Amino acid sequence: MRFGVNTWVWTSPLTTDELKTLAPKVKGMGFDWIELPIEGLNDFDYAEAGKIIRDQGLGVSMCAAMGPDRDLIHEDKAIRDNGVAYISHCLQAVQTVGGTNLVGPIYSAVGRVWQQTADERARDVDTLVQQLSALSKVAGDCGAVMGVEPLNRFETSFINLATQIIEVVDRVNHPSCKIMLDTFHMNIEEKSLGEAIRKTGSRLAHFHACENDRGAPGSGNVTWIDVAAALKAINYDGPVVIESFTNKVKSIARAAAIWRPFEASQDALAQNGVTFLKQLLT
């Protein structure tokens, strides 16, 4: 496993200059992986970011920020098309930065919730399968993998459970379309975190290890022993990334409900989290 942290812990949106400071900080804390959100399309220079990260010997993934105009299943075709263009941009950015994984709720805008009949849901799942099938070809050309993430019920009404995204990914049936699970969301939605991980199995390409309140992993009530046993059972050896947020985050602030600090400092959140995860999983 590689242990990482998302730069949303400290800043939003990320800039190239900030990454010059954050990359060595992350390395010094004992991480060997860093995750970069793509909020605006021109927030930072992808090629320079890749060099900064390589110079620190870090692995890298990128995280999609699905705003209101970035939605693969929206009834408005212009919004759907913009969502496809945005994910295509992100996949090309992953290639430029020298990474492999693009992760996030690659289906709908974070915070969009709506009632659906069974027929409406089936239609939207069909649409998503078509969209992800086309994007998987783009990802393959970029040497990238999409890790599609279930969110909790307050951030989406569409995909909340591992079983729901397993259905989609199995229908897409492409090596560049996999799953990311996040313990923050799982802690709200799943009956058993371990069982959800086991069901996902080899489809799991990326893992966000997050506490129930988005604080430092190990400081709350996530069932970490169950999580560790399940990851071992499926022989997971991919990235394990802490995702939390500064209250500076704008793109998904309301949906993520970031109203207060979760630890004494953002540095403490990251440092305490990686120390705990390494003890748990290695």
KEKE-3310 file (N, C-alpha, C; in steps of 0.2 Angstrom, whole numbers, plus 5000, padded with zeros to 4 digits):
npx = (5004:5002:5003:4994:4989:4976:4977:4967:4966:4974:4972:4963:4958:4971:4987:5001:5012:5009:5009:5023:5027:5019:5022:5035:5032:5022:5030:5039:5031:5029:5022:5019:5013:5003:4988:4979:4967:4956:4950:4947:4950:4963:4970:4983:4999:5000:5011:5022:5018:5019:5033:5038:5032:5038:5051:5051:5049:5036:5021:5006:4989:4974:4960:4943:4932:4916:4906:4891:4889:4895:4891:4887:4875:4864:4849:4850:4858:4869:4875:4878:4887:4897:4901:4907:4917:4925:4929:4937:4947:4952:4957:4967:4975:4980:4988:4998:5003:5009:5003:4991:4978:4962:4950:4934:4916:4911:4900:4889:4884:4891:4881:4869:4853:4839:4823:4819:4810:4809:4810:4816:4828:4834:4835:4844:4855:4858:4862:4873:4882:4884:4891:4902:4908:4912:4921:4930:4938:4945:4952:4959:4968:4975:4982:4976:4966:4949:4942:4928:4916:4905:4895:4888:4871:4867:4875:4873:4860:4860:4871:4875:4880:4892:4887:4879:4888:4896:4887:4886:4900:4903:4895:4900:4913:4927:4945:4949:4940:4935:4933:4932:4932:4927:4929:4922:4910:4905:4903:4892:4882:4884:4880:4890:4906:4917:4911:4907:4919:4924:4915:4917:4930:4942:4939:4942:4951:4956:4957:4950:4954:4946:4940:4925:4920:4928:4940:4956:4961:4957:4954:4940:4925:4925:4925:4939:4947:4939:4939:4953:4955:4947:4953:4965:4960:4955:4967:4972:4982:4984:4983:4981:4972:4971:4957:4952:4946:4950:4942:4942:4939:4929:4922:4915:4910:4898:4891:4900:4899:4909:4912:4919:4935:4943:4953:4967:4975:4978:4989:4991:4980:4984:4996:4994:4985:4992:5001:4993:4987:4998:5002:4990:4989:5001)
npy = (4994:5012:5027:5041:5059:5071:5086:5095:5095:5106:5117:5126:5133:5122:5128:5130:5136:5134:5120:5118:5120:5111:5098:5094:5095:5085:5074:5074:5071:5058:5052:5044:5047:5058:5068:5077:5089:5094:5108:5122:5123:5128:5130:5125:5121:5107:5099:5105:5102:5088:5087:5093:5084:5071:5075:5074:5061:5055:5046:5049:5054:5060:5071:5072:5086:5088:5099:5110:5111:5100:5085:5069:5063:5072:5080:5090:5092:5100:5101:5088:5086:5095:5089:5077:5083:5089:5078:5071:5081:5080:5067:5068:5077:5069:5060:5069:5073:5062:5052:5039:5036:5043:5050:5050:5056:5051:5054:5063:5079:5085:5086:5087:5081:5071:5065:5048:5037:5019:5016:5028:5029:5017:5022:5032:5025:5017:5028:5033:5021:5021:5034:5032:5021:5026:5036:5028:5023:5034:5036:5024:5027:5037:5030:5029:5026:5026:5029:5026:5034:5030:5041:5048:5050:5063:5070:5065:5057:5047:5036:5027:5016:5002:4991:4997:5004:4994:4987:4996:4997:4984:4982:4992:4986:4987:4989:5001:5007:5007:5006:5017:5017:5026:5028:5038:5041:5027:5024:5030:5025:5011:4994:4986:4990:4982:4971:4978:4981:4969:4964:4972:4969:4964:4975:4987:5001:5011:5019:5029:5033:5039:5048:5047:5060:5067:5070:5066:5050:5036:5043:5043:5035:5025:5009:5003:4991:4981:4986:4985:4971:4967:4974:4967:4954:4955:4957:4970:4982:4995:5014:5022:5035:5050:5060:5076:5092:5109:5124:5133:5128:5130:5124:5113:5115:5118:5106:5096:5101:5109:5117:5119:5117:5101:5095:5100:5106:5108:5101:5093:5084:5077:5072:5064:5056:5048:5042:5033:5025:5019:5011:5003:4996:4991)
npz = (5000:4997:5006:5007:5005:5003:4995:4998:5012:5016:5007:4995:4980:4974:4970:4959:4966:4979:4979:4978:4991:4999:4994:4999:5012:5014:5011:5021:5032:5031:5022:5006:4995:4986:4983:4971:4969:4956:4953:4947:4929:4926:4937:4942:4935:4926:4921:4928:4941:4941:4940:4952:4961:4958:4961:4974:4976:4977:4974:4964:4963:4956:4959:4955:4955:4956:4951:4950:4936:4930:4926:4923:4920:4920:4915:4906:4891:4888:4900:4903:4893:4896:4908:4903:4895:4905:4913:4904:4902:4915:4915:4905:4912:4922:4916:4911:4923:4928:4934:4938:4943:4943:4953:4962:4963:4949:4941:4945:4950:4966:4980:4973:4974:4972:4969:4963:4952:4950:4937:4932:4938:4933:4919:4921:4926:4915:4906:4913:4912:4898:4897:4905:4899:4886:4892:4898:4887:4884:4896:4895:4884:4890:4899:4912:4926:4931:4947:4953:4964:4978:4987:5002:5007:5009:5000:4987:4979:4971:4969:4983:4989:4989:4982:4972:4964:4960:4952:4941:4937:4933:4922:4913:4912:4909:4910:4914:4921:4937:4955:4969:4986:5001:5018:5026:5019:5018:5032:5035:5026:5024:5030:5035:5035:5032:5024:5013:5007:5005:4995:4985:4981:4969:4961:4967:4966:4973:4988:5001:5016:5029:5043:5053:5056:5047:5053:5060:5054:5065:5076:5078:5076:5066:5060:5061:5063:5057:5044:5040:5041:5030:5019:5019:5016:5003:4997:4994:4988:4984:4983:4999:5005:5014:5015:5019:5023:5021:5028:5018:5006:4991:4980:4983:4996:5003:5000:5006:5019:5027:5041:5052:5060:5062:5069:5080:5072:5054:5050:5061:5059:5047:5050:5062:5057:5046:5054:5062:5052:5046:5056:5058:5045:5041)
capx = (5000:5005:4999:4994:4984:4974:4979:4962:4967:4977:4971:4958:4960:4978:4991:5008:5017:5007:5012:5030:5028:5015:5025:5040:5029:5019:5035:5042:5027:5030:5017:5023:5008:4999:4982:4978:4960:4956:4944:4947:4954:4969:4973:4990:5002:5001:5018:5027:5016:5022:5041:5038:5030:5043:5057:5050:5048:5029:5016:5001:4983:4970:4953:4938:4928:4910:4902:4884:4889:4899:4886:4886:4868:4859:4844:4852:4863:4874:4878:4881:4893:4902:4904:4912:4923:4929:4932:4942:4952:4956:4961:4973:4979:4983:4994:5003:5006:5013:4999:4987:4971:4957:4945:4928:4910:4912:4893:4884:4887:4891:4876:4863:4849:4833:4819:4818:4806:4814:4812:4820:4834:4836:4837:4850:4861:4860:4866:4880:4886:4886:4896:4908:4911:4916:4927:4935:4942:4949:4956:4964:4972:4979:4986:4973:4960:4944:4940:4921:4915:4899:4894:4883:4864:4867:4879:4870:4854:4861:4875:4877:4882:4896:4883:4876:4893:4898:4883:4888:4907:4903:4892:4905:4917:4933:4950:4950:4934:4936:4929:4935:4928:4928:4926:4918:4903:4903:4901:4885:4878:4885:4878:4896:4912:4921:4908:4907:4925:4925:4911:4920:4935:4947:4937:4944:4957:4959:4954:4950:4954:4944:4936:4918:4919:4933:4946:4962:4959:4959:4951:4933:4921:4925:4927:4945:4949:4935:4942:4960:4954:4944:4958:4969:4956:4955:4974:4972:4989:4984:4984:4976:4973:4967:4954:4948:4946:4950:4936:4943:4936:4923:4919:4910:4910:4891:4889:4904:4898:4915:4910:4924:4941:4942:4959:4970:4978:4978:4995:4990:4976:4988:5002:4991:4981:4996:5004:4988:4986:5003:5002:4985:4989:5008)
capy = (5000:5018:5031:5048:5064:5075:5093:5099:5096:5112:5123:5126:5128:5121:5132:5127:5138:5130:5113:5118:5120:5106:5092:5092:5094:5079:5069:5074:5069:5051:5050:5042:5048:5065:5068:5084:5090:5098:5112:5125:5120:5131:5132:5124:5118:5099:5097:5107:5098:5082:5087:5094:5077:5067:5077:5072:5053:5054:5044:5055:5053:5067:5070:5076:5091:5088:5105:5109:5111:5094:5080:5065:5060:5078:5080:5095:5089:5104:5100:5082:5086:5098:5084:5073:5087:5090:5071:5070:5085:5077:5061:5070:5079:5063:5058:5074:5074:5056:5047:5034:5036:5049:5047:5054:5054:5053:5053:5068:5085:5084:5090:5086:5075:5071:5058:5045:5031:5014:5017:5034:5027:5013:5026:5036:5020:5016:5034:5033:5016:5024:5039:5029:5017:5031:5039:5022:5023:5040:5034:5019:5030:5041:5026:5031:5022:5030:5026:5030:5034:5031:5046:5048:5052:5070:5073:5062:5052:5042:5031:5028:5010:4998:4987:5001:5006:4987:4986:5000:4995:4977:4983:4995:4980:4990:4989:5008:5009:5004:5009:5020:5018:5031:5026:5043:5039:5021:5024:5033:5021:5003:4990:4984:4992:4976:4967:4982:4981:4962:4963:4976:4965:4967:4981:4992:5003:5017:5019:5035:5032:5045:5047:5048:5067:5070:5072:5061:5043:5034:5048:5043:5029:5021:5002:5002:4984:4978:4989:4982:4964:4967:4976:4961:4948:4956:4958:4977:4985:5002:5020:5023:5042:5054:5066:5080:5098:5116:5128:5137:5125:5133:5120:5108:5117:5117:5099:5093:5104:5110:5123:5120:5113:5095:5094:5106:5110:5103:5097:5087:5079:5073:5068:5059:5051:5044:5037:5028:5021:5014:5006:4998:4992:4988)
capz = (5000:4997:5010:5004:5008:4998:4997:5001:5019:5018:5003:4990:4975:4974:4965:4958:4971:4985:4979:4980:4999:5001:4992:5004:5019:5014:5011:5028:5037:5031:5016:5000:4990:4986:4979:4969:4966:4950:4954:4940:4924:4925:4944:4943:4929:4927:4920:4933:4947:4940:4942:4959:4965:4956:4964:4981:4976:4979:4970:4963:4960:4955:4962:4952:4959:4952:4953:4947:4928:4928:4928:4917:4920:4920:4910:4901:4887:4889:4907:4902:4888:4900:4912:4899:4894:4911:4915:4899:4904:4921:4913:4902:4917:4926:4911:4911:4930:4929:4939:4935:4946:4944:4958:4964:4961:4942:4938:4946:4954:4973:4983:4969:4976:4968:4970:4956:4952:4948:4929:4931:4940:4928:4914:4923:4926:4908:4904:4916:4909:4892:4898:4908:4893:4882:4895:4899:4882:4885:4901:4893:4880:4894:4904:4918:4929:4935:4953:4954:4972:4981:4992:5007:5005:5009:4994:4981:4980:4965:4971:4990:4991:4985:4977:4967:4959:4957:4946:4935:4934:4930:4916:4909:4910:4906:4915:4916:4926:4944:4961:4975:4992:5006:5024:5028:5016:5020:5039:5035:5022:5023:5036:5037:5030:5029:5019:5007:5004:5002:4989:4979:4979:4964:4958:4971:4963:4976:4995:5005:5023:5032:5050:5053:5056:5043:5057:5058:5055:5071:5081:5079:5077:5060:5063:5057:5063:5051:5037:5039:5039:5024:5014:5019:5013:4996:4994:4992:4988:4981:4987:5005:5005:5019:5012:5023:5019:5025:5027:5012:5000:4989:4975:4986:5003:5006:5000:5011:5025:5031:5044:5058:5060:5065:5074:5083:5066:5048:5050:5065:5056:5042:5054:5066:5052:5043:5059:5063:5046:5045:5062:5056:5039:5039)
cpx = (5004:5000:5000:4989:4982:4975:4974:4962:4970:4974:4966:4957:4968:4981:4998:5013:5015:5010:5019:5032:5025:5019:5030:5037:5026:5024:5038:5038:5026:5025:5022:5018:5005:4993:4980:4971:4961:4949:4943:4951:4961:4972:4980:4992:5004:5008:5023:5025:5019:5030:5042:5037:5036:5050:5057:5049:5041:5025:5010:4995:4979:4963:4948:4933:4921:4905:4895:4884:4893:4895:4885:4879:4863:4855:4846:4858:4869:4878:4882:4888:4899:4905:4909:4918:4928:4932:4938:4948:4956:4960:4968:4978:4983:4989:4999:5007:5010:5009:4995:4979:4968:4951:4939:4922:4909:4905:4889:4887:4886:4886:4870:4859:4842:4829:4818:4814:4811:4815:4816:4827:4838:4839:4844:4856:4863:4864:4873:4884:4888:4892:4902:4912:4915:4922:4932:4940:4947:4954:4962:4970:4977:4983:4983:4968:4956:4942:4933:4919:4908:4900:4888:4877:4863:4871:4877:4865:4855:4865:4878:4881:4887:4892:4881:4882:4896:4894:4885:4895:4907:4899:4896:4910:4923:4938:4951:4944:4933:4932:4934:4930:4931:4925:4921:4910:4901:4901:4894:4880:4878:4883:4885:4902:4916:4918:4907:4913:4926:4921:4914:4926:4940:4945:4940:4951:4960:4954:4955:4949:4952:4939:4929:4916:4924:4939:4951:4959:4962:4957:4944:4930:4921:4928:4934:4948:4946:4938:4949:4959:4951:4949:4963:4966:4956:4962:4975:4979:4989:4985:4979:4977:4968:4964:4950:4949:4947:4944:4936:4940:4929:4919:4914:4909:4903:4889:4893:4903:4904:4914:4915:4930:4940:4947:4962:4973:4977:4984:4994:4985:4979:4993:4999:4988:4986:5000:5000:4987:4991:5004:4996:4986:4996:5010)
cpy = (5006:5023:5038:5052:5068:5082:5098:5099:5103:5118:5121:5133:5128:5125:5128:5129:5135:5123:5112:5117:5113:5099:5090:5091:5087:5073:5068:5072:5061:5048:5048:5043:5055:5065:5075:5085:5095:5102:5116:5122:5122:5133:5131:5121:5111:5097:5098:5103:5091:5082:5088:5088:5072:5068:5075:5064:5051:5051:5049:5052:5060:5065:5075:5080:5092:5093:5105:5109:5105:5088:5076:5062:5066:5077:5085:5092:5093:5103:5093:5082:5090:5094:5080:5077:5088:5083:5070:5074:5082:5071:5063:5073:5074:5060:5063:5074:5068:5051:5042:5035:5043:5046:5052:5052:5055:5051:5059:5073:5083:5088:5090:5080:5076:5064:5055:5039:5026:5014:5023:5032:5022:5017:5029:5031:5019:5022:5034:5027:5018:5029:5036:5024:5021:5034:5034:5022:5028:5039:5029:5022:5035:5037:5027:5026:5027:5026:5029:5028:5034:5037:5045:5051:5059:5074:5070:5058:5047:5036:5031:5022:5006:4994:4991:5003:4999:4986:4990:4998:4989:4978:4987:4990:4983:4991:4996:5011:5005:5007:5012:5020:5023:5029:5031:5042:5032:5020:5027:5028:5013:5000:4988:4986:4987:4972:4971:4981:4974:4961:4967:4972:4968:4973:4987:4995:5009:5017:5026:5033:5038:5044:5049:5056:5071:5072:5066:5054:5040:5038:5047:5036:5024:5014:5000:4995:4980:4980:4986:4975:4963:4969:4970:4955:4949:4957:4965:4980:4992:5008:5020:5031:5045:5059:5069:5087:5104:5119:5133:5134:5128:5128:5116:5109:5115:5109:5095:5095:5105:5117:5124:5116:5107:5092:5100:5110:5105:5099:5091:5082:5075:5069:5062:5053:5046:5039:5032:5023:5016:5009:5001:4994:4989:4984)
cpz = (5000:5001:5008:5008:5002:5000:4999:5009:5021:5014:4998:4987:4976:4968:4964:4964:4978:4985:4980:4987:5001:5000:4997:5011:5019:5015:5018:5033:5037:5026:5010:4994:4991:4981:4977:4966:4960:4950:4947:4935:4923:4932:4945:4936:4930:4926:4925:4940:4947:4942:4949:4963:4964:4960:4972:4982:4978:4973:4969:4960:4959:4957:4958:4957:4955:4954:4949:4939:4926:4931:4922:4916:4920:4914:4904:4898:4888:4895:4906:4898:4892:4905:4909:4897:4900:4913:4910:4900:4910:4919:4909:4907:4921:4922:4912:4918:4932:4934:4935:4937:4946:4948:4960:4962:4953:4939:4939:4950:4962:4976:4979:4971:4973:4969:4963:4957:4950:4941:4928:4933:4935:4921:4915:4923:4919:4905:4906:4913:4902:4892:4900:4903:4889:4885:4897:4893:4882:4890:4899:4889:4884:4899:4911:4920:4932:4941:4955:4961:4974:4986:4996:5004:5005:5003:4988:4983:4975:4967:4978:4992:4987:4980:4971:4962:4956:4951:4940:4932:4931:4923:4911:4907:4906:4911:4917:4920:4932:4949:4966:4980:4997:5013:5027:5026:5018:5027:5040:5031:5022:5030:5039:5032:5027:5024:5013:5003:5001:4995:4983:4977:4974:4960:4961:4969:4968:4983:4999:5012:5027:5038:5049:5053:5051:5047:5055:5059:5061:5077:5083:5080:5071:5063:5059:5057:5057:5044:5036:5037:5032:5018:5013:5015:5006:4993:4991:4993:4985:4986:4993:5006:5010:5015:5018:5020:5024:5023:5021:5006:4998:4984:4978:4994:5006:5006:5005:5018:5030:5034:5050:5057:5064:5070:5076:5077:5060:5048:5055:5063:5051:5046:5058:5062:5049:5048:5061:5058:5045:5050:5060:5051:5037:5044)
residu = (MET:ARG:PHE:GLY:VAL:ASN:THR:TRP:VAL:TRP:THR:SER:PRO:LEU:THR:THR:ASP:GLU:LEU:LYS:THR:LEU:ALA:PRO:LYS:VAL:LYS:GLY:MET:GLY:PHE:ASP:TRP:ILE:GLU:LEU:PRO:ILE:GLU:GLY:LEU:ASN:ASP:PHE:ASP:TYR:ALA:GLU:ALA:GLY:LYS:ILE:ILE:ARG:ASP:GLN:GLY:LEU:GLY:VAL:SER:MET:CYS:ALA:ALA:MET:GLY:PRO:ASP:ARG:ASP:LEU:ILE:HIS:GLU:ASP:LYS:ALA:ILE:ARG:ASP:ASN:GLY:VAL:ALA:TYR:ILE:SER:HIS:CYS:LEU:GLN:ALA:VAL:GLN:THR:VAL:GLY:GLY:THR:ASN:LEU:VAL:GLY:PRO:ILE:TYR:SER:ALA:VAL:GLY:ARG:VAL:TRP:GLN:GLN:THR:ALA:ASP:GLU:ARG:ALA:ARG:ASP:VAL:ASP:THR:LEU:VAL:GLN:GLN:LEU:SER:ALA:LEU:SER:LYS:VAL:ALA:GLY:ASP:CYS:GLY:ALA:VAL:MET:GLY:VAL:GLU:PRO:LEU:ASN:ARG:PHE:GLU:THR:SER:PHE:ILE:ASN:LEU:ALA:THR:GLN:ILE:ILE:GLU:VAL:VAL:ASP:ARG:VAL:ASN:HIS:PRO:SER:CYS:LYS:ILE:MET:LEU:ASP:THR:PHE:HIS:MET:ASN:ILE:GLU:GLU:LYS:SER:LEU:GLY:GLU:ALA:ILE:ARG:LYS:THR:GLY:SER:ARG:LEU:ALA:HIS:PHE:HIS:ALA:CYS:GLU:ASN:ASP:ARG:GLY:ALA:PRO:GLY:SER:GLY:ASN:VAL:THR:TRP:ILE:ASP:VAL:ALA:ALA:ALA:LEU:LYS:ALA:ILE:ASN:TYR:ASP:GLY:PRO:VAL:VAL:ILE:GLU:SER:PHE:THR:ASN:LYS:VAL:LYS:SER:ILE:ALA:ARG:ALA:ALA:ALA:ILE:TRP:ARG:PRO:PHE:GLU:ALA:SER:GLN:ASP:ALA:LEU:ALA:GLN:ASN:GLY:VAL:THR:PHE:LEU:LYS:GLN:LEU:LEU:THR)
# end
